[in-house]
């Protein structure tokens, strides 16, 4: 009696049963596996351990269970015989359901009893494996019949095969499998949805290029980290043209719209068909409203329905006072919304509102945006007050296109039309369209201006001043514009000093603040400080918004004029007061921007990253301005530290997004910082490419921003050994010194004097004496040590730079210290400096100064051998560890001793 080898040619398989041999065919798509490396290692260990019978992979739909199983089988290689069994929903009612394909191949003699069938199938598997190890993959979406379970248990316990069982949860598996899990003969690997880092890894695997942070965050939050949905979303977005490759970075062209997304639509319809009518209506409501207060939702649909949906994982409820309810998986709402007719949307809106329009004054910006979006989608009329509030909210949330949409809903003659024009101008500025912004404001006629109350008139004047600052042909007209505004305010009050909170006083403060902003824009910080000190004094100014904005400007003025520690102190003080002034529009954003500038110029680049955390809004997938700005800010911080290699991915990603959606001065920042990052890594062609891009964009930023952009560009030129860049850095430093901007002057001169003269170093030392803080002291030590050729002074400067993690500055100190110490015969200082240079080689690929003594850094092989030798390993032990000859180890150690100036192994401890 023979049992023939496994073949596809015998008998039809039931509809819910399949059998295949993936080891002999294509392993299938494994796109989620890159994020599951730890899980894959666990599966591999369970399949290869001597006493293990296999592994059970559990998890929700679409988390990648089957992909992980396929990857594990493929990883075992061709010497393992692999079977795949599948049990569908009807598997529990069909005897030998998942084994029917094997059952059809058994000779009649084996069909007499369950025991005979058990032995026959076991023998058949052994015969097919032909002496090779066998792994059975059991993919089940339902329970398994008892007869199949008995056969599989026998196959496992007899050592015929090991198993990878795939199921939604452990309870879907036979009871005997529970016993094997309890006895640790089977290992459970429980998969959950991906975290954001894993989502990034999957997107990199799917797309094959860099991916922008905004893309990762948007897609991750839309699908909740579900790999199956993520793949479907990527496919749909590629087909729609919204997912684009910009400068070798995948990013989003516009907002994610799922209308017509067929594969996601199918997934949602499958889930939709299993829900009750009440649940479907709640989903429809939340898909339109985005979020609803818990009390209102339960009053409409009942607490039991809402509770059941929360228990089933459909809803999430936040911890705010309002207890907002939303769909846990946002993509469901996005897809369901596309199914609803305008009439149905209006019907749901009427049910929720109950005939009462909400008061915009009592809504947060996120609530305003959600309500306005719903009303707009219903093609219902939005009241002028709500349209204006929605436009203001969109500007605050950096969604300029929505701001323009809502602003255009107002008509000339509406009381809110002029404020709406201001919001339109702000939106155009965010889109880097200053000419359109000015046109929106100039569309306000003189009679309309004359009819405005004082506060609104002052706001319009301030808005025009802000726009005109960014237009070189209009910037010099700002002072006269503000003078005219002051005259209008005086004429309207008849008194020079109205008292706060009278509207005239509020308006006067807004115009005064605009005047401060203009002087800061022009760089008049030193002379502005006394006026800002007075304006920021709570004893003199009870107007919170005016006082706080003035204090933020003062913070920047202090850091630019050499008072870095005073600026940091004021920053901490204001940080504790910001929450009390949360009603002041734009205050927190301005504080964050200026605090970043303060920390950057004070050498506290690491703390800059604390200000660049991910955005948290109730609608996370709007246009990626905020994420691009965060990546840009982090990239600039890294290049200031001299870590160009770490900065490049961030800057290239930011640039890809900002080239699609330019935002004010950010593209100039991006090009300048990217050029510097490439220069720091020694990639001169790419550095020059980005410097060329920078030159093609006209300068329109304020003084402080342009100073940072110019510094990055000129320092990139200095890294490229461009003498003109060095000369321009020195000239800029002298101009800033004359203007009392000592920090800027010091930073520029520090960058320009890598190969400076004695006069340069004396000037750098003089400027450092006019400044505060550790960065100033680093500059002083570098200037003094370079001028006097004192290695110990430079070592002290390098150690202080190390506390600030300023790698390029530390490398400069250590390179000079190596030369000066060797010239003086100071071998200890030379060894210390050389060792620090060796460590810095991992982060500073292209040294600002190479020791002229010609002593190169240790190679990676020399460093590895030196570490082992310093720990006491013999030459023979090192040779065995590294797989080289003893003579090779001796040769490398000779080079190490020569380069570091040491004579024994004991001297290596702590140096490498």
C-alpha positions in Angstrom: 0.0 0.0 0.0 1.5 3.3 -1.0 0.8 6.9 -0.2 1.7 9.2 -3.1 3.5 12.5 -2.6 1.5 15.7 -2.2 0.1 17.0 -5.4 -2.4 19.7 -6.5 -3.9 17.4 -9.1 -6.2 15.2 -6.9 -9.7 16.2 -6.1 -11.4 19.5 -5.6 -10.9 21.4 -2.4 -14.0 22.7 -0.4 -14.7 26.4 -0.7 -13.3 27.2 2.7 -10.3 24.9 2.6 -7.0 25.4 0.9 -3.7 23.7 0.8 -0.5 25.0 -0.6 3.3 24.7 -0.3 4.7 28.2 -0.1 8.2 27.0 0.4 8.1 25.7 -3.2 6.4 28.8 -4.6 6.4 32.6 -4.1 6.5 33.5 -0.4 3.8 36.1 -1.1 3.8 39.8 0.0 5.6 40.4 3.3 5.5 44.2 3.3 4.7 44.5 7.0 7.6 42.3 8.1 10.3 45.0 8.4 8.4 46.4 11.4 8.1 42.9 12.9 11.7 41.9 13.3 11.4 41.2 17.1 8.3 39.1 16.5 10.0 37.3 13.6 12.9 36.4 15.9 10.5 35.0 18.5 8.7 32.8 15.8 12.1 31.6 14.5 13.2 30.6 18.0 10.0 28.8 18.7 10.3 26.8 15.4 14.0 25.8 16.0 14.0 25.1 19.7 14.3 21.4 20.5 11.4 21.1 22.9 9.0 23.5 21.2 6.1 22.3 19.0 5.7 25.7 17.3 4.0 29.0 17.7 0.6 30.6 17.7 0.3 34.1 16.1 -2.8 36.0 17.3 -4.1 39.5 16.6 -6.8 41.6 15.1 -7.8 41.7 11.4 -5.1 43.2 9.2 -2.2 43.4 11.7 0.0 41.1 9.6 -0.4 37.7 11.1 -0.3 35.8 7.8 2.6 37.9 6.5 4.6 37.1 9.6 3.9 33.4 9.2 5.0 33.5 5.6 8.1 35.4 6.4 9.0 32.8 9.1 8.6 29.9 6.8 10.6 31.6 4.1 13.3 32.4 6.6 13.7 28.7 7.4 15.0 28.1 3.9 14.4 25.4 1.2 15.5 22.5 3.3 12.2 22.7 5.3 9.0 21.1 3.9 6.1 23.5 4.3 2.4 22.9 4.2 -0.3 25.6 4.5 -3.7 24.6 5.8 -6.7 27.0 5.9 -9.9 26.7 7.8 -12.8 29.0 7.0 -15.9 29.9 8.9 -17.5 26.5 8.1 -14.5 24.6 9.3 -15.9 23.7 12.7 -18.9 21.8 11.2 -17.0 19.9 8.5 -15.2 16.7 9.7 -11.5 17.0 8.8 -12.4 20.4 7.3 -8.9 21.9 7.1 -7.4 18.4 6.2 -9.9 17.4 3.5 -7.3 17.9 0.7 -5.0 15.4 2.4 -7.9 13.1 3.2 -8.8 12.9 -0.5 -5.4 11.4 -1.2 -5.6 8.6 1.4 -6.0 5.0 0.1 -9.3 3.4 0.9 -7.7 1.1 3.5 -7.0 4.1 5.7 -10.7 5.2 5.8 -12.0 2.6 8.2 -11.7 4.6 11.4 -10.6 8.0 12.9 -7.5 6.2 14.2 -6.6 4.9 10.8 -7.2 8.3 9.2 -5.0 9.9 11.9 -2.1 7.5 11.1 -2.6 7.8 7.3 -2.4 11.6 7.3 0.6 11.5 9.6 2.3 9.0 7.3 1.4 11.0 4.2 3.0 14.2 5.7 6.2 12.2 6.6 6.3 10.8 3.1 5.9 14.2 1.4 8.6 15.7 3.7 11.0 12.9 2.6 13.2 13.2 5.7 13.1 17.0 5.8 11.9 19.0 8.8 8.2 20.0 8.3 6.3 23.1 9.3 2.6 23.3 9.0 1.0 26.8 8.7 -2.6 26.7 9.9 -4.5 29.9 9.0 -7.9 29.9 10.6 -10.6 32.6 10.7 -12.9 30.3 12.7 -12.7 27.3 15.0 -11.4 23.8 13.9 -13.4 20.6 14.0 -12.4 18.1 16.7 -11.2 15.4 14.2 -8.8 17.9 12.5 -7.6 19.0 15.9 -6.8 15.4 16.9 -4.8 14.7 13.7 -2.8 17.9 14.2 -2.1 17.2 17.8 -0.8 13.7 16.8 1.4 15.2 14.1 2.9 17.6 16.6 3.4 15.1 19.5 4.9 12.5 17.2 7.5 15.0 16.0 6.2 14.8 12.4 6.0 18.6 12.1 5.9 21.8 13.9 3.1 24.3 13.5 2.5 28.0 13.0 -1.1 28.6 13.9 -2.7 31.9 12.9 -5.9 33.0 14.6 -7.6 36.2 15.8 -7.4 35.0 19.4 -6.5 31.9 21.4 -10.1 30.9 22.0 -10.5 30.3 18.3 -8.0 27.3 18.6 -8.8 23.8 19.9 -8.7 23.2 23.6 -5.7 20.9 23.2 -3.7 23.9 21.9 -4.5 25.8 25.1 -2.9 22.9 27.0 0.2 23.1 24.9 0.4 26.9 25.4 0.0 26.4 29.2 2.7 23.8 29.1 4.9 26.1 27.1 5.2 23.6 24.2 3.7 26.3 22.0 4.6 30.0 22.1 2.1 32.8 21.6 3.1 35.8 19.6 0.5 38.5 19.9 0.5 41.1 17.2 -1.1 44.6 17.7 -1.3 47.5 15.4 2.0 49.2 14.5 3.4 52.2 16.4 4.5 55.2 14.5 8.1 54.1 14.1 6.9 50.7 12.8 4.6 52.5 10.4 7.6 54.4 9.1 9.5 51.2 8.5 6.6 49.7 6.6 6.2 52.8 4.4 9.9 52.6 3.7 9.5 49.0 2.7 6.5 49.7 0.5 7.8 52.9 -1.2 11.5 52.4 -1.4 12.5 56.0 -0.8 12.7 58.5 2.1 9.2 59.3 3.6 8.4 62.6 5.1 7.4 62.8 8.8 4.0 64.3 7.8 3.3 61.3 5.6 4.1 58.9 8.4 2.0 60.8 11.0 -0.9 61.3 8.7 -1.2 57.7 7.5 -0.5 56.3 11.0 -3.3 58.3 12.6 -5.7 57.6 9.8 -5.5 53.8 9.9 -4.5 53.4 13.5 -1.3 51.5 12.7 -3.2 48.7 10.9 -0.8 47.3 8.3 -3.5 46.0 5.9 -5.3 49.3 5.9 -2.0 51.1 5.5 -1.1 49.2 2.4 -4.6 49.9 1.0 -4.3 53.6 1.8 -0.9 53.8 0.1 -2.2 52.1 -3.0 -5.2 54.4 -3.2 -3.1 57.5 -2.7 -0.6 56.6 -5.4 -3.5 56.0 -7.8 -5.1 59.3 -7.0 -1.8 61.2 -7.4 -1.8 62.6 -3.9 1.2 60.6 -2.8 4.1 62.0 -4.8 7.8 61.6 -4.9 9.4 65.1 -4.4 13.2 65.3 -4.5 13.5 61.6 -3.6 11.1 61.9 -0.7 7.6 60.6 -0.6 5.2 63.2 0.7 1.6 64.4 0.3 0.5 66.8 -2.4 -2.7 67.8 -0.5 -5.1 66.6 2.1 -6.0 63.0 2.2 -9.4 62.5 0.6 -10.8 58.9 0.5 -13.6 59.5 -2.0 -13.4 56.6 -4.5 -10.9 54.6 -2.5 -12.1 51.2 -3.7 -9.9 48.9 -1.5 -10.6 50.8 1.7 -14.2 51.1 0.7 -14.4 47.2 0.5 -12.8 46.8 3.9 -15.2 49.3 5.5 -18.3 47.7 3.8 -17.2 44.3 5.1 -17.2 45.7 8.6 -20.3 47.8 8.1 -22.3 44.7 7.1 -21.8 43.2 10.6 -23.0 46.2 12.5 -26.5 46.9 13.8 -28.7 49.7 12.4 -28.2 51.8 15.6 -24.4 51.4 15.4 -24.4 52.4 11.7 -26.3 55.6 12.5 -23.8 56.5 15.2 -21.0 55.9 12.8 -22.7 58.1 10.2 -23.2 60.9 12.8 -19.5 60.8 13.9 -18.3 60.5 10.3 -19.9 63.9 9.6 -19.5 65.7 13.0 -16.0 64.2 13.7 -16.7 64.4 17.4 -19.8 64.8 19.6 -20.1 65.5 23.3 -20.9 62.2 25.2 -23.9 63.7 26.9 -25.4 64.7 23.5 -24.6 61.5 21.8 -26.2 59.4 24.6 -29.3 61.6 24.6 -29.9 60.8 20.9 -28.9 57.2 20.7 -28.9 55.9 24.3 -26.1 55.1 26.7 -26.3 51.3 25.9 -25.5 51.7 22.2 -22.6 54.1 22.9 -21.2 51.8 25.7 -21.4 48.8 23.4 -19.6 50.6 20.6 -16.8 51.7 23.0 -16.4 48.2 24.3 -16.2 46.9 20.7 -13.4 49.3 20.0 -15.4 51.5 17.6 -15.4 54.7 19.7 -12.9 56.6 21.8 -13.8 59.1 24.5 -11.3 61.8 25.5 -10.7 63.0 29.1 -11.8 66.6 28.6 -14.6 68.2 30.5 -16.9 67.8 27.5 -16.0 64.1 27.1 -15.8 64.3 23.3 -16.6 61.0 21.5 -15.1 60.2 18.1 -14.4 57.1 15.9 -11.4 55.2 17.1 -10.4 54.4 13.5 -10.6 57.7 11.6 -10.6 56.1 8.1 -14.0 54.5 8.8 -15.5 58.0 9.1 -13.7 59.3 6.0 -15.0 56.4 3.9 -18.6 56.4 5.3 -18.8 60.1 4.8 -18.3 59.6 1.0 -21.4 57.3 1.0 -23.8 59.9 2.4 -25.9 62.1 0.2 -26.2 65.8 0.9 -29.7 65.3 2.2 -28.6 62.6 4.6 -25.8 64.8 5.9 -28.3 67.7 6.5 -30.6 65.3 8.3 -27.9 64.1 10.6 -26.8 67.7 11.2 -30.4 68.7 12.1 -30.6 65.8 14.6 -27.5 66.8 16.3 -28.1 70.5 16.5 -31.8 70.2 17.5 -32.5 73.5 15.8 -30.0 75.5 17.8 -26.8 76.9 16.1 -23.7 76.7 18.3 -22.1 79.9 19.7 -18.6 80.2 18.2 -17.4 82.0 21.3 -17.8 78.8 23.3 -16.0 76.5 20.9 -12.4 75.6 20.6 -10.6 76.1 17.3 -10.7 72.4 16.6 -14.5 72.3 17.3 -15.0 75.3 15.0 -13.1 73.7 12.2 -15.0 70.4 12.5 -18.4 72.2 12.6 -17.5 74.4 9.7 -16.3 71.5 7.7 -19.5 69.6 8.3 -21.7 72.6 7.4 -19.7 73.1 4.2 -20.0 69.5 3.2 -23.8 69.7 3.7 -23.8 72.7 1.4 -25.7 74.4 4.2 -25.3 78.1 4.9 -22.8 79.1 7.5 -23.6 82.3 9.4 -21.2 85.2 8.9 -20.1 85.0 12.5 -19.3 81.3 12.3 -17.6 81.7 8.9 -15.3 84.4 10.4 -14.6 82.3 13.5 -13.8 79.3 11.3 -11.4 81.3 9.1 -9.6 82.5 12.3 -9.4 79.0 13.6 -8.0 77.7 10.3 -5.3 80.4 10.4 -4.4 79.4 14.0 -4.2 75.7 13.0 -2.1 76.6 9.9 -4.7 75.5 7.4 -4.7 78.5 5.0 -6.8 76.9 2.3 -9.7 76.3 4.6 -9.2 79.9 5.9 -9.6 81.2 2.4 -12.6 79.0 1.8 -14.4 80.3 4.8 -13.3 83.9 4.4 -14.7 84.0 0.9 -18.2 83.0 2.2 -18.6 86.5 3.6 -20.0 89.2 1.4 -19.1 92.9 1.2 -21.7 94.6 3.5 -21.5 91.8 6.2 -20.3 93.3 9.5 -17.6 90.6 9.6 -16.3 91.2 6.0 -13.3 93.4 7.0 -12.1 91.0 9.7 -12.5 88.2 7.2 -10.2 90.1 4.8 -7.6 90.2 7.6 -7.8 86.4 7.9 -7.6 86.0 4.2 -4.4 88.1 4.2 -3.0 86.0 7.0 -3.8 82.8 5.0 -2.1 84.2 1.9 1.0 85.0 4.0 1.1 81.4 5.2 1.0 80.3 1.6 3.9 82.6 0.8 1.7 84.8 -1.4 2.4 88.3 0.0 1.1 90.2 -3.1 -2.3 88.5 -2.8 -2.3 89.2 1.0 -1.8 92.9 0.3 -4.4 92.9 -2.4 -7.0 91.5 0.1 -6.3 94.3 2.5 -6.2 97.0 -0.1 -9.6 95.8 -1.2 -11.0 97.5 1.9 -12.1 100.9 0.7 -11.4 104.1 2.6 -15.0 104.7 3.5 -15.0 101.1 5.0 -11.9 101.9 6.9 -13.4 105.1 8.2 -16.5 103.2 9.4 -14.4 100.7 11.5 -14.2 101.0 15.3 -10.8 101.8 16.7 -9.8 98.2 17.6 -10.6 96.8 14.2 -8.9 99.7 12.5 -5.8 99.1 14.5 -5.9 95.4 13.6 -6.2 96.2 9.9 -3.3 98.6 10.1 -1.2 96.0 11.9 -2.1 93.4 9.3 -1.1 95.7 6.4 2.2 96.5 8.2 3.0 92.8 8.6 2.3 92.1 4.9 4.3 95.2 3.7 7.4 94.1 5.7 7.6 91.0 3.5 7.5 93.1 0.3 10.8 94.9 -0.3 9.1 97.6 -2.4 6.7 98.4 0.4 8.7 97.8 3.6 9.9 101.5 3.8 6.3 102.6 3.8 5.4 100.9 7.1 6.5 103.8 9.4 4.2 106.3 7.6 1.4 103.7 7.7 1.7 103.4 11.4 2.0 107.2 11.9 -1.3 107.6 10.0 -2.9 105.0 12.3 -1.7 106.8 15.4 -3.2 110.1 14.1 -6.5 108.3 13.4 -6.6 106.9 16.9 -5.8 110.3 18.5 -8.5 112.0 16.4 -10.9 109.4 17.5 -10.3 109.9 21.2 -9.3 113.5 21.6 -6.8 112.5 24.2 -3.2 111.3 23.9 -3.3 108.7 26.6 -6.5 106.7 26.8 -6.6 104.3 29.7 -6.8 100.6 29.3 -9.2 98.7 28.8 -10.8 101.4 26.7 -11.0 100.5 23.1 -8.7 103.4 22.2 -6.0 102.1 24.6 -6.3 98.5 23.2 -6.0 99.9 19.6 -3.0 102.1 20.6 -1.2 99.1 22.1 -1.8 97.1 18.9 -0.3 99.9 16.7 2.6 100.3 19.2 3.3 96.5 19.1 3.3 96.7 15.3 5.9 99.4 15.5 8.1 97.2 17.7 7.7 94.4 15.2 8.8 96.6 12.3 11.9 97.8 14.2 12.7 94.2 15.0 12.2 93.2 11.4 14.7 95.9 10.4 17.2 94.7 13.1 17.0 97.7 15.5 17.2 95.4 18.5 19.8 97.2 20.7 17.9 100.6 20.7 14.6 98.8 21.1 15.4 97.1 24.4 14.5 100.0 26.8 11.1 100.5 25.2 10.4 96.7 25.2 11.4 96.6 28.9 8.9 99.3 29.7 6.2 97.7 27.5 6.7 94.3 29.2 6.4 95.7 32.7 3.1 94.5 34.3 3.1 97.5 36.6 2.9 99.8 33.6 0.8 97.7 31.2 -2.2 95.7 32.3 -2.9 94.7 28.7 -1.8 91.0 28.8 -1.5 90.4 25.1 0.5 93.6 24.4 2.7 93.0 27.4 3.4 89.3 26.6 4.1 90.0 22.9 6.5 92.8 23.9 8.3 90.4 26.4 8.7 87.8 23.7 10.3 90.4 21.4 12.5 91.5 24.3 13.6 87.9 24.8 14.9 87.8 21.2 16.5 91.3 21.5 18.4 90.2 24.6 19.8 87.0 23.0 21.0 88.9 19.9 22.7 91.6 21.9 24.9 89.3 24.0 22.6 88.9 27.0 22.0 85.2 26.4 21.5 84.2 30.0 19.1 87.1 30.6 17.2 85.9 27.5 17.0 82.3 28.8 15.8 83.5 32.2 13.1 85.6 30.6 12.1 82.6 28.4 11.6 80.5 31.5 9.6 83.2 33.2 7.3 83.6 30.2 6.9 79.9 29.8 5.2 79.8 33.2 2.8 82.6 32.2 1.8 81.5 28.7 -1.0 79.2 29.9 -2.6 82.2 31.7 -2.7 84.1 28.4 -4.0 81.3 26.3 -6.8 83.6 25.1 -4.3 85.7 23.2 -4.4 84.5 19.6 -1.0 83.5 18.2 0.9 84.1 21.5 2.0 80.5 22.1 3.1 80.1 18.5 5.2 83.3 18.7 6.7 82.2 22.0 7.7 78.9 20.6 9.3 80.4 17.5 11.3 83.0 19.5 12.3 80.6 22.2 13.7 78.3 19.5 15.8 81.3 18.3 17.0 82.1 21.8 18.1 78.5 22.5 19.8 78.2 19.1 21.9 81.3 19.5 22.7 80.5 23.2 24.2 77.2 22.1 21.4 75.1 23.6 20.6 73.3 20.4 19.5 70.1 22.2 16.8 72.0 24.0 15.5 73.4 20.7 14.2 69.9 19.9 11.9 70.0 22.9 10.0 72.8 21.2 9.5 70.7 18.1 7.2 67.9 19.3 4.5 66.4 17.1 1.3 68.4 16.6 -1.7 67.3 18.5 -5.0 68.2 17.0 -8.3 66.5 16.6 -7.8 66.5 12.8 -4.2 65.2 12.4 -4.2 64.9 8.6 -4.4 68.4 7.3 -1.7 69.9 5.1 1.8 69.1 6.5 3.0 72.6 7.2 3.5 72.0 11.0 5.4 68.8 10.5 7.7 70.2 7.8 8.5 73.2 10.1 9.3 70.8 12.9 11.6 68.7 10.7 13.3 72.0 9.5 13.8 73.2 13.0 15.3 69.9 14.1 17.6 69.9 11.0 18.8 73.5 11.7 19.5 72.5 15.3 21.7 69.6 14.2 23.7 71.7 11.7 24.4 74.3 14.4 25.8 71.4 16.5 28.0 70.4 13.5 26.0 67.1 13.0 25.3 67.5 9.3 24.8 63.8 8.7 22.0 63.7 11.4 20.4 66.8 9.9 20.2 65.6 6.2 17.2 63.3 6.4 15.2 65.9 8.3 16.1 68.7 6.0 15.6 66.8 2.8 12.2 65.7 4.0 11.2 69.2 5.0 12.4 70.6 1.7 10.4 68.0 -0.3 7.2 69.2 1.5 7.9 72.9 1.4 8.7 72.8 -2.3 5.2 71.6 -2.9 3.7 74.1 -0.4 6.1 77.0 0.3 5.5 78.8 3.6 6.9 82.3 4.0 10.7 82.1 4.6 10.9 78.4 5.4 12.2 77.3 2.0 15.1 79.7 2.2 15.9 78.3 5.7 15.7 74.8 4.3 18.1 75.4 1.4 20.7 77.2 3.5 20.7 74.6 6.3 20.8 71.7 3.8 23.8 73.3 2.0 25.6 73.6 5.4 24.7 70.0 6.3 26.1 68.7 3.0 29.2 70.8 3.5 29.7 69.4 7.0 29.6 65.9 5.5 32.1 66.8 2.8 29.6 66.6 -0.1 30.7 69.7 -2.0 28.5 69.2 -5.2 25.3 68.9 -3.2 26.2 71.8 -0.9 26.7 74.0 -4.0 23.5 72.8 -5.5 21.5 74.0 -2.5 23.4 77.3 -2.3 22.3 77.8 -5.9 18.7 77.1 -5.0 18.9 79.6 -2.2 20.2 82.3 -4.5 17.2 81.9 -6.7 14.7 82.8 -4.0 14.5 86.5 -3.1 15.2 87.5 0.5 12.0 88.7 2.2 12.4 87.7 5.9 13.0 89.7 9.0 16.5 90.6 10.2 16.8 87.7 12.7 15.6 85.1 10.2 17.8 86.4 7.4 20.8 86.5 9.8 20.4 82.7 10.5 19.9 82.0 6.8 23.0 84.0 5.8 25.0 82.4 8.6 24.2 78.9 7.4 24.9 79.8 3.7 28.2 81.6 4.4 29.4 78.9 6.9 28.6 76.3 4.2 30.9 78.3 1.9 33.6 78.4 4.6 33.4 74.6 4.9 33.9 74.5 1.2 37.1 76.7 1.6 35.5 79.7 -0.2 37.5 82.8 0.7 34.7 85.1 -0.2 32.3 83.5 2.3 34.9 83.9 5.0 35.4 87.6 4.2 31.6 88.1 4.2 31.2 86.4 7.5 33.9 88.8 9.0 32.3 91.8 7.4 28.8 90.8 8.8 30.4 90.3 12.2 31.9 93.8 12.2 28.5 95.3 11.2 26.7 93.5 13.9 29.3 94.5 16.4 28.7 98.1 15.5 25.0 97.6 15.9 25.5 96.2 19.4 24.4 92.7 18.3 27.2 90.9 20.0 25.9 87.4 19.9 25.4 87.4 16.1 28.8 89.0 15.7 30.5 86.4 18.0 28.8 83.4 16.3 29.8 84.7 12.8 33.3 85.5 13.8 33.7 82.1 15.4 32.7 80.4 12.2 35.0 82.7 10.1 38.2 82.2 12.1 38.8 78.5 11.7 42.1 79.8 10.1 42.0 83.2 11.6 44.7 85.9 12.1 45.9 87.3 15.4 43.7 90.3 14.9 40.7 88.1 14.3 41.2 86.2 17.5 41.7 89.4 19.5 38.4 90.7 18.1 36.7 87.4 18.9 38.0 87.6 22.5 36.7 91.2 22.8 33.2 90.3 21.6 33.1 87.2 23.9 33.8 89.6 26.8 30.6 91.5 26.0 28.4 88.4 26.1 27.0 86.0 28.6 26.9 82.2 28.9 28.9 79.1 28.1 28.9 79.7 24.3 30.6 83.0 24.9 33.2 81.4 27.1 33.8 78.7 24.5 34.5 81.5 22.0 36.9 83.3 24.4 38.8 80.1 25.1 39.2 79.3 21.4 40.3 82.9 20.7 42.8 82.9 23.5 44.1 79.4 22.9 44.5 80.0 19.1 46.2 83.3 19.6 48.6 82.0 22.3 48.9 78.5 20.9 48.0 77.1 24.3 46.8 73.5 24.1 45.4 73.4 27.6 43.2 76.4 27.0 41.9 74.8 23.8 41.3 71.6 25.7 39.2 73.5 28.2 37.3 75.1 25.4 36.7 71.7 23.8 35.4 70.3 27.1 33.0 73.2 27.5 31.8 72.7 23.9 31.3 69.0 24.7 28.9 69.9 27.5 26.9 71.8 24.9 27.3 68.9 22.4 28.7 71.3 19.8 30.7 68.6 18.0 32.2 70.7 15.2 33.4 73.3 17.7 34.8 70.7 20.0 36.6 69.0 17.0 38.1 72.4 16.1 39.5 72.8 19.7 40.9 69.3 19.8 42.6 69.5 16.4 44.4 72.7 17.3 45.2 71.2 20.8 46.9 68.2 19.1 49.2 70.4 17.1 50.1 72.9 19.9 50.6 70.1 22.5 53.0 68.2 20.2 54.9 71.4 19.4 55.3 71.9 23.1 56.2 68.3 23.8 53.0 67.9 26.0 52.3 64.2 25.1 49.5 63.9 27.7 47.5 66.8 26.3 48.2 65.5 22.7 46.9 62.0 23.6 43.8 63.4 25.3 43.0 65.7 22.3 43.7 62.9 19.8 41.5 60.5 21.6 38.6 63.0 21.7 39.1 63.6 17.9 38.9 59.8 17.4 35.6 59.7 19.2 34.2 62.7 17.3 34.9 61.0 14.0 31.6 59.1 14.4 29.6 62.4 14.3 31.9 64.9 12.5 32.7 63.2 9.1 34.5 66.3 7.8 36.7 68.0 10.4 36.7 71.8 10.4 40.5 71.6 11.0 42.8 68.6 10.4 45.8 68.4 12.7 48.7 69.8 10.7 51.0 67.3 12.4 49.7 64.8 9.9 48.6 62.4 12.5 45.3 60.9 11.2 42.5 59.6 13.3 42.3 55.9 14.1 40.6 53.7 11.5 37.6 51.7 12.6 39.7 48.5 12.7 42.4 50.3 14.8 39.8 51.6 17.1 38.3 48.1 17.6 41.7 46.6 18.3 42.7 49.4 20.7 39.5 48.9 22.7 40.2 45.2 23.1 43.8 45.8 24.0 42.8 48.5 26.5 40.6 46.0 28.2 43.5 43.6 28.7 43.1 41.2 25.8 46.2 39.6 24.5 47.3 39.9 20.8 46.3 36.2 20.3 42.8 36.8 21.9 42.3 39.8 19.7 43.3 37.9 16.6 40.8 35.1 17.4 38.0 37.6 18.2 38.5 39.5 14.9 39.5 36.6 12.6 42.9 38.0 11.7 46.5 37.0 12.2 48.5 37.9 15.3 50.9 39.8 13.0 48.1 41.9 11.7 47.0 42.8 15.3 50.6 43.8 16.1 50.8 46.0 13.1 47.6 47.8 14.0 48.7 48.3 17.6 51.9 49.9 16.4 49.8 52.4 14.4 47.6 53.0 17.4 50.5 53.7 19.7 52.2 56.0 17.2 49.0 58.0 16.5 48.0 58.4 20.1 51.5 58.9 21.4 51.3 56.1 24.0 53.8 53.4 24.9 51.7 50.7 26.7 48.3 49.0 26.7 47.5 50.6 30.0 47.6 54.1 28.4 44.8 53.1 26.0 42.2 52.9 28.8 39.8 55.8 28.5 41.3 57.1 25.3 39.3 54.9 22.9 
